[in-house]
Amino acid sequence: QVQLVESGGGLVQAGGSLRLSCAASRISFSISTMAWYRQAPGKQRELVATINSAGSTNYADSVKGRFTISRDNAKNTVYLQMNSLEPEDTAVYYCNSNMVRAGYWGQGTQVTVSS
């Protein structure tokens, strides 16, 4: 079965940094588009960043210039480098892929940014 396992979350102060990882298995990772989403308490899940098989990236306006998405095809892993974190970034972060069945989500990883 497809598996997406997020890690790297934690508690940081405003202005700090974290790097999230998402290990994908049982998909054709190298030809996939990968994405990071987040869901804050009481809010809908929102798209944060994407990276396609050619390495082209897109970002939500709220994180542009602060977050960087990247991928390592040899490790079947996508990363989200998060700098200059703000309390508004507090959320559960999820990865996903166009190669994954619609509606499938992993457990996510919690990011909490204190003021």
Secondary structure by P-SEA (a helix, b strand, c coil): cbbbbbcbbbbbcccbbbbbbbbbccccccccccbbbbbcccccccccccccccccccccccccccbbbbbcccccbbbbbbcccccccccbbbbbccccccccccbbbbbbbcc
